[in-house]
C-alpha cells in the first residue's frame, strides 16, 4: 500500500519523461530478466568528453551547467553547502566526482590521454548519470569508500560524512551523504549496476557489489540502497537532471522515471511482473533448468541418475510429474508431486533414474501438470543402451545443479584415458561453484576415444 501511494507521486513528477524511450518488451518481466532488458537499453549511449574543454561540442562541465544548476544559477553540489559559481570551464574549487568510484572497475589511472574521449578505458568513467560536481575537500575525504551509515566521523561538513560504520558485519570506512540526497545516490547506484552489470568489480566494490549480472548487489548493498531509495523519494531536482543528461548522453535513469522498477528487480515486487500501467501481474510460471535430458550412452544392466532444477513463481496448486511412453518402466522419479510452496521458495532438484532392461535407443517424455498452467510442460528424455561388454565414457560424481557455497568437485571420467576438461571453454581440473555466476554452465571433456559435455546449473 505504501509503494502504491508513493508510486502515484512519482508518476506525477515524471510527466516530462519520454515514454517512447522505454520499449514495451519491459512489460511482464521482473528480477534478472527485467534488469538485463534495461541493461541492453541503457548501455547504448553517447560518451561525453571528460573534463572542462569541449570535444565534439560537449564535455562534462558543459553538461553540469545544464544538469546541476540551482535556480539561483549556482552549482548544485550534493557534497557540501558551499556556494560555487559556474565559469567558462570548471567551477573553481570543485572536482568531477564519480559517485560510484572508478577504481571499483579498474579505471583509477589514465588509460590514454590522446583525447578527452580516451582518458579512461570504460564508459562508466564518463557516465553523467553518476558524475556530479563536488566540493574538492569533500571529494578528497570521500575517496573510494562505499556507501553506508557513519557512526564515528573523521570528516563532516554538514552534507558529506566520512568515517567508520558497519558493512557486511565488519567495521568499515564509509561515505554517508545527507538524508536529502540518499535516494539520489541509491538510484545512481541502481542505474550503474544495471547499465554496467557486465563489469568485473575490483577494489572496495565488493563491499556492496557482487560479481554477477544479477542481482549485482550483495545483501548489504541491496538492503542499504533499497532503504535509501524508499526513504528519499525522487525529487524534481533528479527529474530535471535526468532529462538534462538524456539530452546529451542519449540514455536515461529508469529508476528516476519509474522508481517502482527498483521493487520489481530487487525489492518486494519481484514475484510480480512489471507493467507501465502500475498493475501488479502475478502469472504463475515454472522455470526449468533444461529443455531436454540426454543420458548419453549407458551399459546394459546398469543404472544412471541425473537431476533437473525446478523453480516456481506465483504457484498456488501442486505440480504433478509423470513419465509418458515408459512402457517398460525403465525410468523413475524422486518425486511425482511437488507442493507450490516448495517450488515458489527453495525450488526442487528432481532426480531421474534410468535403469534400462533392453539394448538400443530409448525415449520417454517427462510431463508436468498443474491447474496453474495453461498447458502441460513436456521435456524429452533420451538415452542409448550398449551391451555391458562395450566400453563407454561417463562423467563421474558431477551433479546437474550446485549452490555457489558448495565445495569444488574434481572432474573425472570412468576411464584412465588422458582427458582435457573445460568449464565454459576455459581449461579446468575442478568445477568450482563459487567462481561461477548463477545460471547455466557447460562442462566438456575431450579424449582420444571421444568427447562429451554436461550442462550444470549454479544457484544462489
C-alpha positions, 0 to 999 in steps of 0.5 A: 500500500505504501509503494502504491501511494508513493508510486502515484507521486512519482508518476506525477513528477515524471510527466516530462519523461519520454515514454517512447524511450522505454520499449514495451518488451519491459512489460511482464518481466521482473528480477534478472530478466527485467534488469538485463532488458534495461541493461541492453537499453541503457548501455547504448549511449553517447560518451561525453568528453571528460573534463572542462574543454569541449570535444565534439561540442560537449564535455562534462562541465558543459553538461553540469551547467545544464544538469546541476544548476540551482535556480539561483544559477549556482552549482548544485553540489550534493557534497557540501553547502558551499556556494560555487559559481559556474565559469567558462570551464570548471567551477573553481574549487570543485572536482568531477566526482564519480559517485560510484568510484572508478577504481571499483572497475579498474579505471583509477589511472589514465588509460590514454590521454590522446583525447578527452574521449580516451582518458579512461578505458570504460564508459562508466568513467564518463557516465553523467548519470553518476558524475556530479560536481563536488566540493574538492575537500569533500571529494578528497575525504570521500575517496573510494569508500562505499556507501553506508551509515557513519557512526564515528566521523573523521570528516563532516561538513554538514552534507558529506560524512566520512568515517567508520560504520558497519558493512557486511558485519565488519567495521568499515570506512564509509561515505554517508551523504545527507538524508536529502540526497540518499535516494539520489545516490541509491538510484545512481547506484541502481542505474550503474549496476544495471547499465554496467552489470557486465563489469568485473568489480575490483577494489572496495566494490565488493563491499556492496557489489557482487560479481554477477549480472544479477542481482549485482548487489550483495545483501548489504548493498541491496538492503542499504540502497533499497532503504535509501531509495524508499526513504528519499523519494525522487525529487524534481531536482533528479527529474530535471537532471535526468532529462538534462543528461538524456539530452546529451548522453542519449540514455536515461535513469529508469529508476528516476522515471519509474522508481517502482522498477527498483521493487520489481528487480530487487525489492518486494515486487519481484514475484510480480511482473512489471507493467507501465500501467502500475498493475501488479501481474502475478502469472504463475510460471515454472522455470526449468533448468533444461529443455531436454535430458540426454543420458548419453550412452549407458551399459546394459544392466546398469543404472544412471541418475541425473537431476533437473532444477525446478523453480516456481513463481506465483504457484498456488496448486501442486505440480504433478510429474509423470513419465509418458511412453515408459512402457517398460518402466525403465525410468523413475522419479524422486518425486511425482508431486511437488507442493507450490510452496516448495517450488515458489521458495527453495525450488526442487532438484528432481532426480531421474533414474534410468535403469534400462532392461533392453539394448538400443535407443530409448525415449520417454517424455517427462510431463508436468501438470498443474491447474496453474498452467495453461498447458502441460510442460513436456521435456524429452528424455533420451538415452542409448543402451550398449551391451555391458561388454562395450566400453563407454565414457561417463562423467563421474560424481558431477551433479546437474545443479550446485549452490555457489557455497558448495565445495569444488568437485574434481572432474573425472571420467570412468576411464584412465584415458588422458582427458582435457576438461573445460568449464565454459571453454576455459581449461579446468581440473575442478568445477568450482561453484563459487567462481561461477555466476548463477545460471547455466554452465557447460562442462566438456571433456575431450579424449582420444576415444571421444568427447562429451559435455554436461550442462550444470546449473549454479544457484544462489 
